[in-house]
Amino acid sequence: MALVFDIETVGEDWESFDETTQHNLAWYLEQSSRDEEDAAFELKQLREGLGLSPLTGFIVAIGVYDTEKKKGVVYYDPAGTTAEESEERSITYKPVGERDMLELFWEGAQQYTEFVSFNGRSFDAPFLAIRSLVHNLKPSRDLLSNRYTSLQRGCQHVDLLDQLTFYGAARYKKSLHLFCRALGIESPKAGGTKGDDVAGLFRAGKGLDIARYNAGDLFATAALYHRWKQYLK
């Protein structure tokens, strides 16, 4: 019994950072930029990438999907709106804050010994760990014990990006969308939403749209996992 997991994140507002933090994040721009226009572009990129770090961003959705029961849950931040629990396509959507998301995730994780992600070892698992630390929560499973599944202890974390690139040996361009396209799996991008859209949706109060996008990632990752398990494991 495996649990697919995926998160969505958003960066903090740049203006909310103190002067020291802004300098710490952007000091190198003056050194590396060719001119003011280049520096402005780099600063824009920096601000848009704040959600990629658990030190400058936070989690707005955590999705989980049981590959045997074919059911899942997406815990999501309602983004300042009033929202109630709902259900669509075997996914239950539960509006909660970040701390509650993490508590519920780690509580449910205790029932599983195999976890599945796409790029989870580099992004999702470290983000979950550090944001749990921020909220003084202890993870119930070690999703980062070792990159190689044969050496993992306690539980197994199958990162499909590692598996499908043979631990980085393959040099071709890769993404969840490209693997889905090649294998005839419905891409989470099929609905028109991309990862870059999450911050804008959050600030527009569209938390449920983010949750639905997250569910698309869960379905795609689960389908990719089944193909990998059947033919390449």
Residue frames as a rotation matrix with the C-alpha (Angstrom) as fourth column:
MET 1
0.583 0.813 0.000 0.00
0.813 -0.583 0.000 0.00
0.000 0.000 -1.000 0.00
ALA 2
-0.535 -0.833 0.140 1.65
0.843 -0.537 0.027 3.20
0.053 0.132 0.990 -1.22
LEU 3
0.484 0.634 -0.603 0.84
0.651 -0.721 -0.236 6.84
-0.585 -0.279 -0.762 -0.55
VAL 4
-0.122 -0.432 0.894 1.43
0.869 -0.482 -0.114 9.40
0.480 0.763 0.433 -3.30
PHE 5
0.382 0.257 -0.888 2.11
0.727 -0.677 0.117 12.89
-0.571 -0.690 -0.445 -1.94
ASP 6
-0.261 -0.407 0.875 2.58
0.832 -0.555 -0.010 16.34
0.490 0.725 0.484 -3.42
ILE 7
-0.005 0.225 -0.974 2.67
0.759 -0.633 -0.150 19.91
-0.651 -0.740 -0.168 -2.13
GLU 8
0.298 0.059 0.953 2.03
0.701 -0.691 -0.177 23.41
0.648 0.721 -0.247 -3.47
THR 9
-0.075 -0.451 -0.889 3.89
0.919 -0.378 0.114 26.40
-0.388 -0.808 0.443 -2.05
VAL 10
0.688 0.277 0.671 3.77
0.499 -0.851 -0.161 30.20
0.527 0.446 -0.724 -2.15
GLY 11
-0.420 -0.907 -0.038 6.42
0.720 -0.307 -0.623 32.76
0.553 -0.289 0.781 -1.26
GLU 12
0.065 0.350 -0.934 6.05
0.834 -0.534 -0.142 35.41
-0.548 -0.770 -0.326 1.39
ASP 13
0.902 0.246 0.355 5.56
0.397 -0.796 -0.456 39.02
0.170 0.553 -0.816 0.31
TRP 14
0.005 -0.976 0.216 8.92
0.759 -0.137 -0.637 40.66
0.652 0.167 0.740 -0.37
GLU 15
-0.063 0.025 0.998 7.81
-0.238 -0.971 0.009 43.81
0.969 -0.237 0.067 1.44
SER 16
0.889 0.448 0.097 7.23
-0.212 0.214 0.953 41.80
0.406 -0.868 0.285 4.62
PHE 17
0.443 -0.806 -0.394 10.96
0.817 0.543 -0.193 41.01
0.370 -0.236 0.899 4.92
ASP 18
0.770 -0.301 -0.562 13.17
0.189 -0.734 0.652 43.18
-0.609 -0.609 -0.508 7.09
GLU 19
0.750 -0.491 -0.443 16.08
-0.661 -0.593 -0.460 45.03
-0.037 0.638 -0.769 5.48
THR 20
-0.216 -0.882 0.419 18.65
-0.802 0.405 0.439 42.45
-0.557 -0.241 -0.795 6.61
THR 21
0.015 0.310 0.951 16.66
0.209 0.929 -0.306 39.59
-0.978 0.203 -0.051 5.06
GLN 22
0.940 0.336 -0.053 16.21
0.042 -0.271 -0.962 41.46
-0.338 0.902 -0.269 1.78
HIS 23
0.409 -0.869 -0.277 19.93
-0.910 -0.412 -0.051 42.19
-0.070 0.273 -0.959 1.66
ASN 24
-0.266 -0.510 0.818 20.79
-0.510 0.794 0.329 38.59
-0.818 -0.330 -0.472 2.51
LEU 25
0.317 0.517 0.795 18.65
0.390 0.693 -0.606 37.34
-0.864 0.503 0.018 -0.37
ALA 26
0.896 0.252 0.367 19.58
0.433 -0.301 -0.850 39.94
-0.104 0.920 -0.379 -2.99
TRP 27
0.532 -0.712 -0.458 23.11
-0.200 -0.631 0.750 41.18
-0.823 -0.307 -0.478 -2.25
TYR 28
-0.297 -0.735 0.609 24.65
0.410 0.478 0.777 39.22
-0.862 0.481 0.159 -5.12
LEU 29
0.554 0.591 0.587 22.46
0.774 -0.106 -0.624 40.94
-0.307 0.800 -0.516 -7.73
GLU 30
0.881 -0.269 -0.390 24.58
-0.298 -0.954 -0.016 44.10
-0.367 0.130 -0.921 -7.63
GLN 31
-0.045 -0.981 0.189 27.68
-0.441 0.189 0.877 42.00
-0.896 -0.043 -0.441 -8.15
SER 32
-0.509 -0.177 0.842 26.43
0.416 0.806 0.421 39.82
-0.753 0.565 -0.337 -10.98
SER 33
0.539 0.817 0.206 24.01
0.600 -0.200 -0.775 42.05
-0.592 0.541 -0.598 -12.91
ARG 34
-0.257 -0.642 0.723 25.25
0.965 -0.209 0.158 43.75
0.050 0.738 0.673 -16.07
ASP 35
-0.831 0.071 0.551 23.08
0.023 -0.987 0.161 46.87
0.555 0.146 0.819 -15.67
GLU 36
-0.764 0.570 0.303 20.01
-0.551 -0.332 -0.765 48.23
-0.336 -0.752 0.568 -13.87
GLU 37
0.116 0.838 -0.533 17.62
-0.969 0.212 0.123 46.54
0.216 0.503 0.837 -16.28
ASP 38
-0.159 -0.270 -0.950 19.31
-0.168 0.955 -0.243 43.20
0.973 0.121 -0.198 -15.72
ALA 39
-0.973 -0.230 0.010 19.26
-0.033 0.095 -0.995 43.75
0.228 -0.969 -0.100 -11.94
ALA 40
-0.415 0.898 0.149 15.53
-0.873 -0.347 -0.343 44.55
-0.256 -0.272 0.928 -12.03
PHE 41
0.234 0.455 -0.859 14.86
-0.718 0.677 0.163 41.37
0.656 0.578 0.485 -14.00
GLU 42
-0.493 -0.519 -0.699 16.91
0.076 0.774 -0.628 39.26
0.867 -0.363 -0.342 -11.58
LEU 43
-0.933 0.194 0.302 15.12
-0.346 -0.266 -0.900 40.80
-0.095 -0.944 0.315 -8.59
LYS 44
0.005 0.977 -0.215 11.77
-0.999 0.016 0.045 39.97
0.048 0.215 0.975 -10.18
GLN 45
0.105 -0.061 -0.993 12.93
-0.321 0.943 -0.092 36.36
0.941 0.328 0.079 -10.65
LEU 46
-0.860 -0.487 -0.150 14.10
0.017 0.268 -0.963 36.26
0.509 -0.831 -0.222 -7.05
ARG 47
-0.639 0.681 0.358 10.75
-0.725 -0.379 -0.575 37.48
-0.256 -0.627 0.736 -5.73
GLU 48
0.278 0.793 -0.542 8.82
-0.912 0.394 0.109 35.01
0.300 0.464 0.834 -7.87
GLY 49
0.017 -0.368 -0.930 11.02
-0.135 0.920 -0.367 32.17
0.991 0.132 -0.035 -6.59
LEU 50
-0.492 -0.232 0.839 10.52
-0.805 -0.247 -0.540 32.78
0.333 -0.941 -0.065 -2.87
GLY 51
0.492 0.793 0.359 8.03
-0.863 0.497 0.086 29.92
-0.111 -0.352 0.929 -2.73
LEU 52
0.558 -0.349 -0.753 10.75
-0.231 0.806 -0.545 27.45
0.797 0.478 0.369 -3.66
SER 53
-0.598 -0.787 -0.153 12.38
0.004 0.189 -0.982 27.72
0.802 -0.588 -0.110 -0.24
PRO 54
0.262 0.705 -0.659 10.81
0.725 0.306 0.617 26.75
0.637 -0.639 -0.431 3.11
LEU 55
-0.434 -0.493 -0.754 12.74
0.859 -0.478 -0.182 29.69
-0.271 -0.727 0.631 4.62
THR 56
-0.908 0.103 -0.405 10.92
-0.179 -0.972 0.154 32.27
-0.378 0.212 0.901 2.48
GLY 57
-0.480 0.777 -0.407 7.76
-0.603 0.045 0.796 30.40
0.637 0.628 0.447 1.50
PHE 58
-0.581 0.388 0.715 5.00
-0.588 0.407 -0.699 28.29
-0.562 -0.827 -0.008 3.00
ILE 59
-0.957 0.239 0.165 2.75
0.289 0.829 0.479 25.38
-0.022 0.506 -0.862 2.05
VAL 60
-0.560 0.817 -0.140 -0.72
-0.794 -0.577 -0.192 26.13
-0.237 0.003 0.971 0.70
ALA 61
0.592 0.762 -0.264 -1.71
-0.795 0.605 -0.039 22.55
0.130 0.233 0.964 -0.23
ILE 62
-0.668 -0.667 0.332 -0.68
-0.678 0.728 0.099 19.02
-0.308 -0.159 -0.938 0.71
GLY 63
0.369 0.804 -0.466 -2.23
-0.916 0.401 -0.035 16.22
0.159 0.440 0.884 -1.32
VAL 64
-0.659 -0.504 0.558 -2.14
-0.582 0.812 0.046 12.49
-0.476 -0.294 -0.829 -0.57
TYR 65
0.278 0.725 -0.630 -3.51
-0.947 0.318 -0.052 9.58
0.162 0.611 0.775 -2.60
ASP 66
-0.094 -0.212 0.973 -3.78
-0.510 0.850 0.136 5.92
-0.855 -0.483 -0.188 -1.61
THR 67
-0.557 -0.241 -0.795 -2.84
-0.830 0.125 0.543 3.84
-0.032 0.963 -0.269 -4.66
GLU 68
-0.967 0.239 -0.093 -4.83
0.235 0.971 0.049 0.79
0.102 0.026 -0.994 -3.54
LYS 69
-0.321 0.892 -0.318 -7.99
0.603 -0.067 -0.795 2.46
-0.731 -0.447 -0.516 -2.26
LYS 70
-0.544 0.025 0.839 -7.83
0.759 -0.411 0.504 4.96
0.357 0.911 0.205 -5.15
LYS 71
0.713 0.700 0.043 -8.88
0.590 -0.632 0.501 7.73
0.378 -0.332 -0.864 -2.81
GLY 72
-0.414 -0.910 0.034 -7.13
0.772 -0.370 -0.516 10.84
0.482 -0.187 0.856 -1.63
VAL 73
0.630 0.496 -0.597 -7.28
0.732 -0.636 0.245 14.03
-0.258 -0.592 -0.764 0.38
VAL 74
-0.231 -0.679 0.697 -6.01
0.637 -0.647 -0.419 17.51
0.735 0.347 0.583 -0.37
TYR 75
0.315 0.192 -0.930 -5.52
0.859 -0.475 0.192 19.75
-0.405 -0.859 -0.315 2.63
TYR 76
-0.250 -0.391 0.886 -5.44
0.815 -0.579 -0.026 23.34
0.523 0.715 0.464 1.41
ASP 77
-0.712 -0.034 -0.701 -5.31
0.449 -0.790 -0.417 26.92
-0.540 -0.612 0.578 2.61
PRO 78
0.204 0.899 0.389 -8.60
0.932 -0.057 -0.357 28.60
-0.299 0.435 -0.849 1.64
ALA 79
-0.585 -0.601 0.544 -6.61
0.765 -0.632 0.125 31.77
0.268 0.490 0.830 0.97
GLY 80
-0.980 0.114 -0.163 -8.64
-0.016 -0.861 -0.509 34.06
-0.199 -0.496 0.845 3.15
THR 81
-0.443 0.873 -0.205 -12.02
-0.659 -0.161 0.734 32.87
0.608 0.460 0.647 1.92
THR 82
-0.138 0.507 0.851 -14.76
-0.810 0.436 -0.392 30.90
-0.570 -0.743 0.350 3.63
ALA 83
-0.266 -0.016 -0.964 -14.66
-0.761 0.617 0.200 27.29
0.591 0.787 -0.176 2.46
GLU 84
0.388 0.445 0.807 -16.18
-0.813 0.578 0.072 23.99
-0.434 -0.684 0.586 3.50
GLU 85
-0.577 -0.569 0.585 -15.05
-0.292 0.813 0.503 20.41
-0.762 0.120 -0.636 3.05
SER 86
0.446 0.690 -0.570 -16.03
-0.810 0.040 -0.585 19.01
-0.381 0.723 0.576 -0.36
GLU 87
-0.173 -0.472 0.864 -15.42
-0.004 0.878 0.479 15.97
-0.985 0.079 -0.154 -2.54
GLU 88
0.624 0.279 -0.730 -14.75
-0.719 -0.160 -0.676 15.51
-0.306 0.947 0.101 -6.27
ARG 89
0.570 -0.394 -0.721 -13.39
-0.506 0.523 -0.686 12.56
0.647 0.756 0.099 -8.28
SER 90
0.653 -0.224 -0.723 -12.42
0.513 0.834 0.204 10.44
0.558 -0.504 0.660 -5.25
ILE 91
-0.564 -0.824 0.055 -10.59
0.544 -0.421 -0.726 13.39
0.621 -0.379 0.686 -3.65
THR 92
0.559 0.652 -0.512 -11.76
0.820 -0.345 0.456 15.04
0.120 -0.675 -0.728 -0.43
TYR 93
-0.212 -0.583 0.784 -10.82
0.383 -0.788 -0.483 18.72
0.899 0.198 0.390 -0.14
LYS 94
0.494 0.316 -0.810 -10.28
0.861 -0.045 0.507 19.99
0.124 -0.948 -0.294 3.40
PRO 95
0.356 -0.338 0.871 -9.61
0.091 -0.915 -0.392 23.71
0.930 0.219 -0.295 4.04
VAL 96
0.819 -0.195 -0.540 -7.09
0.562 0.083 0.823 24.14
-0.116 -0.977 0.178 6.88
GLY 97
0.799 -0.597 -0.067 -4.04
-0.595 -0.802 0.049 26.25
-0.083 0.001 -0.997 7.76
GLU 98
0.220 -0.807 -0.549 -0.44
-0.627 0.314 -0.713 25.17
0.747 0.501 -0.436 7.18
ARG 99
-0.600 -0.492 0.631 0.18
-0.799 0.329 -0.503 23.82
0.040 -0.806 -0.590 10.67
ASP 100
0.153 0.757 0.636 -2.99
-0.625 0.572 -0.531 21.70
-0.765 -0.317 0.560 10.58
MET 101
0.734 0.033 -0.679 -2.08
-0.636 0.385 -0.668 20.45
0.239 0.922 0.304 7.09
LEU 102
-0.222 -0.944 -0.245 1.25
-0.683 0.330 -0.652 19.21
0.696 0.022 -0.718 8.38
GLU 103
-0.526 0.094 0.845 -0.25
-0.758 0.399 -0.516 17.63
-0.386 -0.912 -0.139 11.49
LEU 104
0.533 0.823 0.198 -2.85
-0.586 0.527 -0.616 15.79
-0.611 0.212 0.763 9.42
PHE 105
0.540 -0.409 -0.736 -0.25
-0.667 0.326 -0.670 14.69
0.513 0.853 -0.097 6.87
TRP 106
-0.528 -0.848 0.036 2.13
-0.679 0.396 -0.619 13.22
0.510 -0.351 -0.785 9.44
GLU 107
-0.267 0.534 0.803 -0.74
-0.732 0.430 -0.529 11.60
-0.627 -0.728 0.276 11.33
GLY 108
0.774 0.615 -0.152 -1.96
-0.541 0.517 -0.664 9.84
-0.330 0.596 0.732 8.18
ALA 109
0.260 -0.769 -0.584 1.58
-0.798 0.169 -0.578 8.95
0.544 0.617 -0.569 7.10
GLN 110
-0.391 -0.429 0.814 1.94
-0.867 0.469 -0.169 6.59
-0.309 -0.772 -0.556 10.07
GLN 111
0.469 0.677 0.567 -0.33
-0.404 0.735 -0.544 4.10
-0.785 0.027 0.618 8.28
TYR 112
0.978 -0.081 -0.191 2.07
-0.164 0.258 -0.952 3.71
0.127 0.963 0.239 5.33
THR 113
0.412 -0.894 0.174 5.52
0.201 0.276 0.940 2.28
-0.888 -0.353 0.294 4.72
GLU 114
-0.422 -0.528 0.737 5.86
0.860 0.025 0.510 3.27
-0.288 0.849 0.443 1.03
PHE 115
0.328 0.433 -0.840 5.63
0.169 -0.902 -0.398 6.84
-0.929 -0.011 -0.369 -0.26
VAL 116
-0.066 -0.254 0.965 5.65
0.978 0.176 0.113 8.02
-0.199 0.951 0.237 -3.86
SER 117
0.431 0.159 -0.888 6.53
0.105 -0.987 -0.126 11.42
-0.896 -0.039 -0.442 -5.29
PHE 118
0.548 -0.399 0.735 7.91
0.796 -0.020 -0.605 13.15
0.256 0.917 0.307 -8.36
ASN 119
-0.139 -0.749 0.647 10.99
0.198 -0.662 -0.723 15.15
0.970 0.027 0.240 -7.36
GLY 120
0.807 0.588 0.051 9.93
0.038 -0.139 0.990 14.70
0.589 -0.797 -0.135 -3.76
ARG 121
0.453 -0.697 -0.556 13.41
0.891 0.330 0.312 14.08
-0.034 -0.637 0.770 -2.39
SER 122
-0.574 -0.736 0.359 14.71
0.762 -0.641 -0.095 17.40
0.300 0.219 0.928 -3.70
PHE 123
-0.668 0.355 0.653 11.63
-0.191 -0.931 0.311 19.52
0.719 0.082 0.690 -3.04
ASP 124
0.283 0.956 0.080 8.52
-0.296 0.007 0.955 18.17
0.912 -0.294 0.285 -1.29
ALA 125
0.533 -0.049 -0.844 10.14
0.643 0.672 0.368 16.13
0.549 -0.739 0.390 1.49
PRO 126
-0.591 -0.768 -0.247 12.71
0.758 -0.424 -0.495 18.78
0.275 -0.480 0.833 2.58
PHE 127
-0.595 0.448 0.667 10.00
-0.263 -0.893 0.365 21.45
0.759 0.041 0.649 2.43
LEU 128
0.500 0.817 -0.286 7.70
-0.036 0.350 0.936 19.34
0.865 -0.458 0.204 4.61
ALA 129
0.173 -0.525 -0.833 10.51
0.893 0.441 -0.093 18.72
0.416 -0.728 0.545 7.08
ILE 130
-0.808 -0.582 0.091 11.57
0.503 -0.763 -0.406 22.36
0.306 -0.282 0.910 7.47
ARG 131
-0.369 0.744 0.558 8.02
-0.425 -0.669 0.610 23.74
0.827 -0.011 0.562 7.63
SER 132
0.552 0.479 -0.682 7.27
0.358 0.603 0.713 21.13
0.753 -0.638 0.162 10.30
LEU 133
-0.301 -0.764 -0.570 10.29
0.919 -0.072 -0.389 22.43
0.256 -0.641 0.724 12.20
VAL 134
-0.767 0.077 0.637 8.90
-0.027 -0.996 0.088 25.98
0.641 0.050 0.766 11.88
HIS 135
0.126 0.943 0.309 5.69
-0.601 -0.176 0.780 24.80
0.789 -0.284 0.544 13.55
ASN 136
-0.485 -0.419 0.767 7.45
-0.873 0.284 -0.397 22.64
-0.052 -0.862 -0.504 16.17
LEU 137
0.702 0.702 0.121 6.06
-0.671 0.708 -0.218 19.42
-0.239 0.072 0.968 14.69
LYS 138
-0.364 -0.828 0.427 7.92
-0.600 0.559 0.572 16.11
-0.712 -0.048 -0.700 14.51
PRO 139
-0.082 0.304 -0.949 7.63
-0.934 0.309 0.180 14.12
0.348 0.901 0.259 11.26
SER 140
0.469 0.352 0.810 6.25
-0.666 0.744 0.063 10.61
-0.580 -0.569 0.583 11.79
ARG 141
0.799 -0.245 0.548 8.17
0.488 0.798 -0.354 9.18
-0.351 0.551 0.757 8.82
ASP 142
-0.019 -0.880 -0.475 11.71
-0.128 -0.469 0.874 9.78
-0.992 0.077 -0.103 7.53
LEU 143
0.865 0.418 0.277 11.23
0.235 0.149 -0.960 10.57
-0.442 0.896 0.031 3.83
LEU 144
0.770 -0.626 -0.124 14.89
-0.561 -0.570 -0.600 11.58
0.305 0.532 -0.790 3.41
SER 145
0.740 -0.474 0.476 16.87
-0.213 0.506 0.836 8.68
-0.637 -0.720 0.274 4.90
ASN 146
-0.404 -0.876 0.263 18.70
0.096 0.245 0.965 7.76
-0.910 0.415 -0.015 1.67
ARG 147
-0.219 0.290 -0.932 18.37
-0.877 -0.477 0.057 8.57
-0.428 0.830 0.359 -2.02
TYR 148
-0.648 -0.107 -0.754 18.64
-0.556 0.742 0.373 4.90
0.520 0.661 -0.541 -3.03
THR 149
0.333 0.928 0.166 15.54
-0.812 0.193 0.550 2.86
0.478 -0.318 0.819 -2.21
SER 150
0.454 -0.191 -0.870 17.58
0.185 0.976 -0.118 -0.26
0.872 -0.108 0.478 -1.40
LEU 151
-0.572 -0.767 -0.292 19.35
0.511 -0.055 -0.858 1.63
0.642 -0.639 0.423 1.41
GLN 152
-0.274 0.545 0.792 16.34
-0.547 -0.766 0.338 3.41
0.791 -0.341 0.508 2.90
ARG 153
-0.865 -0.023 -0.501 15.30
0.374 0.637 -0.675 2.56
0.335 -0.771 -0.542 6.44
GLY 154
-0.767 0.607 -0.207 11.99
-0.017 -0.342 -0.940 2.75
-0.641 -0.718 0.272 8.28
CYS 155
0.464 0.879 0.107 9.95
0.142 0.046 -0.989 3.40
-0.875 0.474 -0.103 5.15
GLN 156
-0.418 -0.577 0.702 10.54
0.789 0.152 0.595 3.55
-0.450 0.803 0.391 1.41
HIS 157
0.300 0.431 -0.851 10.28
-0.109 -0.871 -0.480 6.78
-0.948 0.236 -0.214 -0.57
VAL 158
-0.116 -0.241 0.964 10.06
0.886 0.413 0.210 6.18
-0.449 0.878 0.165 -4.31
ASP 159
0.056 0.051 -0.997 10.95
-0.249 -0.966 -0.064 9.42
-0.967 0.252 -0.041 -6.05
LEU 160
0.627 0.302 0.718 9.89
0.505 0.545 -0.670 8.77
-0.594 0.782 0.189 -9.63
LEU 161
0.886 -0.396 -0.242 12.17
-0.461 -0.687 -0.561 11.48
0.056 0.609 -0.792 -10.98
ASP 162
-0.057 -0.919 0.390 15.13
-0.857 0.245 0.453 9.56
-0.512 -0.309 -0.802 -9.55
GLN 163
-0.010 0.094 0.996 13.80
0.058 0.994 -0.093 6.23
-0.998 0.056 -0.015 -10.82
LEU 164
0.759 0.450 0.470 12.91
0.462 0.135 -0.876 7.39
-0.458 0.883 -0.106 -14.34
THR 165
0.780 -0.615 -0.116 16.24
-0.546 -0.580 -0.604 9.18
0.304 0.535 -0.788 -14.84
PHE 166
0.683 -0.484 -0.547 18.13
0.463 0.866 -0.189 6.29
0.565 -0.124 0.816 -13.25
TYR 167
0.595 -0.346 -0.725 19.42
0.668 -0.288 0.686 8.46
-0.446 -0.893 0.060 -10.41
GLY 168
0.575 -0.279 -0.769 20.51
-0.272 -0.952 0.142 11.25
-0.772 0.128 -0.623 -12.73
ALA 169
-0.346 -0.749 0.564 22.27
0.335 0.463 0.821 9.11
-0.876 0.473 0.091 -15.32
ALA 170
0.025 0.446 0.895 19.80
1.000 -0.005 -0.026 10.18
-0.007 0.895 -0.446 -18.04
ARG 171
-0.711 -0.473 -0.521 20.47
0.485 -0.866 0.124 13.71
-0.509 -0.164 0.845 -19.26
TYR 172
-0.553 0.548 0.627 17.33
0.603 -0.256 0.756 14.40
0.575 0.796 -0.189 -21.26
LYS 173
-0.764 0.380 0.522 14.92
-0.527 -0.834 -0.165 17.17
0.373 -0.401 0.837 -20.29
LYS 174
-0.585 0.538 -0.607 12.41
0.561 0.809 0.176 15.80
0.585 -0.238 -0.775 -17.83
SER 175
-0.767 0.476 0.430 9.27
-0.638 -0.628 -0.445 16.92
0.058 -0.616 0.786 -16.03
LEU 176
-0.559 0.648 0.517 6.08
0.064 0.655 -0.753 15.28
-0.827 -0.388 -0.408 -14.84
HIS 177
0.385 0.734 -0.560 4.28
-0.509 -0.337 -0.792 16.78
-0.770 0.590 0.244 -17.85
LEU 178
-0.082 -0.484 -0.871 6.80
-0.994 0.103 0.037 15.38
0.072 0.869 -0.489 -20.34
PHE 179
-0.952 -0.217 0.217 6.64
-0.251 0.958 -0.142 11.88
-0.177 -0.189 -0.966 -18.86
CYS 180
-0.206 0.956 0.209 2.84
0.021 0.218 -0.976 12.01
-0.978 -0.197 -0.065 -18.87
ARG 181
0.337 0.303 -0.891 2.79
-0.805 -0.399 -0.440 13.17
-0.489 0.865 0.110 -22.49
ALA 182
-0.485 -0.649 -0.587 5.14
-0.858 0.484 0.174 10.39
0.171 0.587 -0.791 -23.61
LEU 183
-0.995 0.046 0.087 3.18
0.015 0.944 -0.330 7.67
-0.097 -0.327 -0.940 -21.78
GLY 184
-0.531 0.846 0.057 -0.31
0.102 -0.003 0.995 8.86
0.841 0.534 -0.084 -22.65
ILE 185
-0.319 0.376 -0.870 -1.17
0.948 0.131 -0.291 9.86
0.004 -0.917 -0.398 -19.07
GLU 186
0.597 0.589 0.546 -3.35
0.565 -0.791 0.236 12.91
0.570 0.167 -0.804 -18.48
SER 187
-0.507 -0.857 0.090 -1.04
0.595 -0.424 -0.683 15.73
0.623 -0.293 0.725 -17.45
PRO 188
-0.065 0.457 -0.887 -1.89
0.913 -0.332 -0.238 17.92
-0.403 -0.825 -0.396 -14.44
LYS 189
-0.750 -0.260 -0.608 -1.28
0.034 -0.934 0.357 20.83
-0.660 0.247 0.709 -16.82
ALA 190
-0.724 0.484 0.492 -4.20
0.672 0.331 0.662 19.69
0.158 0.810 -0.565 -19.00
GLY 191
0.273 0.902 -0.333 -6.57
0.951 -0.305 -0.047 22.04
-0.144 -0.304 -0.942 -17.19
GLY 192
0.509 -0.122 0.852 -4.44
0.424 -0.826 -0.371 25.05
0.749 0.550 -0.369 -18.07
THR 193
0.926 -0.191 0.326 -2.98
-0.377 -0.532 0.758 25.63
0.029 -0.825 -0.564 -14.60
LYS 194
0.316 -0.899 -0.303 0.79
0.236 0.384 -0.893 25.49
0.919 0.210 0.334 -14.09
GLY 195
0.169 -0.344 -0.924 2.95
0.976 0.191 0.107 25.55
0.140 -0.919 0.368 -11.01
ASP 196
-0.820 -0.540 0.188 3.86
0.531 -0.842 -0.097 29.17
0.211 0.020 0.977 -11.77
ASP 197
-0.299 0.804 0.514 0.18
-0.027 -0.545 0.838 30.10
0.954 0.237 0.184 -11.42
VAL 198
-0.003 0.366 -0.931 -0.16
0.829 0.522 0.202 28.95
0.560 -0.771 -0.305 -7.80
ALA 199
-0.724 -0.330 -0.606 1.00
0.645 -0.635 -0.425 32.19
-0.244 -0.699 0.672 -6.15
GLY 200
-0.911 0.403 0.084 -1.37
-0.307 -0.800 0.515 34.28
0.275 0.444 0.853 -8.26
LEU 201
-0.141 0.890 -0.433 -4.28
0.125 0.450 0.884 31.96
0.982 0.071 -0.175 -7.53
PHE 202
-0.230 -0.005 -0.973 -3.54
0.942 0.252 -0.224 32.10
0.246 -0.968 -0.053 -3.82
ARG 203
-0.881 -0.172 -0.440 -3.46
0.317 -0.906 -0.280 35.89
-0.351 -0.387 0.853 -3.73
ALA 204
-0.713 0.699 -0.045 -6.70
-0.460 -0.418 0.783 35.94
0.529 0.580 0.620 -5.71
GLY 205
-0.364 0.566 0.740 -8.36
-0.846 0.132 -0.517 33.85
-0.390 -0.814 0.431 -2.98
LYS 206
0.463 0.531 -0.709 -8.65
-0.818 0.564 -0.112 30.75
0.340 0.633 0.696 -5.20
GLY 207
-0.321 -0.630 0.707 -7.42
-0.880 0.474 0.022 28.14
-0.349 -0.615 -0.707 -2.76
LEU 208
0.352 0.529 0.772 -9.73
-0.201 0.848 -0.490 25.43
-0.914 0.017 0.405 -4.08
ASP 209
0.919 -0.089 -0.385 -8.36
-0.384 0.024 -0.923 25.90
0.092 0.996 -0.012 -7.61
ILE 210
-0.084 -0.994 0.072 -4.89
-0.955 0.060 -0.289 25.25
0.283 -0.093 -0.955 -6.21
ALA 211
-0.225 0.068 0.972 -6.20
-0.617 0.762 -0.196 22.14
-0.754 -0.643 -0.130 -4.45
ARG 212
0.795 0.567 0.216 -7.72
-0.164 0.543 -0.824 20.84
-0.585 0.619 0.524 -7.68
TYR 213
0.586 -0.686 -0.431 -4.43
-0.674 -0.117 -0.730 21.41
0.450 0.718 -0.531 -9.48
ASN 214
-0.348 -0.703 0.620 -2.69
-0.927 0.354 -0.119 19.49
-0.136 -0.617 -0.775 -6.70
ALA 215
0.268 0.538 0.799 -5.14
-0.360 0.825 -0.435 16.62
-0.894 -0.171 0.415 -7.17
GLY 216
0.924 0.026 -0.381 -4.16
-0.380 0.169 -0.909 16.51
0.041 0.985 0.166 -10.84
ASP 217
-0.035 -0.999 -0.024 -0.54
-0.908 0.042 -0.416 16.01
0.417 0.007 -0.909 -9.77
LEU 218
-0.269 -0.006 0.963 -1.63
-0.717 0.670 -0.196 13.16
-0.644 -0.743 -0.185 -7.50
PHE 219
0.721 0.624 0.301 -3.54
-0.239 0.632 -0.737 11.36
-0.650 0.460 0.605 -10.27
ALA 220
0.758 -0.476 -0.446 -0.68
-0.519 -0.026 -0.855 11.77
0.395 0.879 -0.267 -12.75
THR 221
-0.247 -0.903 0.350 1.99
-0.948 0.149 -0.283 10.64
0.203 -0.402 -0.893 -10.28
ALA 222
0.005 0.333 0.943 -0.08
-0.557 0.784 -0.274 7.61
-0.831 -0.524 0.189 -9.26
ALA 223
0.930 0.366 -0.018 -0.55
-0.199 0.464 -0.863 6.57
-0.307 0.807 0.505 -12.91
LEU 224
0.422 -0.864 -0.275 3.17
-0.699 -0.117 -0.705 7.04
0.577 0.490 -0.653 -13.59
TYR 225
-0.276 -0.491 0.826 4.01
-0.923 0.376 -0.085 4.98
-0.269 -0.786 -0.557 -10.50
HIS 226
0.482 0.532 0.696 1.86
-0.321 0.847 -0.424 2.07
-0.815 -0.019 0.579 -11.68
ARG 227
0.942 -0.184 -0.281 3.57
-0.244 0.198 -0.949 2.07
0.231 0.963 0.142 -15.10
TRP 228
0.047 -0.987 0.156 7.03
-0.872 -0.117 -0.476 2.21
0.488 -0.114 -0.866 -13.51
LYS 229
-0.141 -0.053 0.989 6.16
-0.813 0.576 -0.085 -0.54
-0.565 -0.816 -0.125 -11.03
GLN 230
0.738 0.554 0.386 4.77
-0.238 0.748 -0.620 -2.81
-0.632 0.366 0.683 -13.75
TYR 231
0.964 -0.250 0.093 7.55
0.164 0.280 -0.946 -2.42
0.210 0.927 0.311 -16.32
LEU 232
0.346 -0.896 0.277 10.74
-0.202 -0.360 -0.911 -0.96
0.916 0.259 -0.305 -14.81
LYS 233
0.594 -0.129 0.794 10.87
-0.803 -0.148 0.577 -1.70
0.043 -0.981 -0.191 -11.09
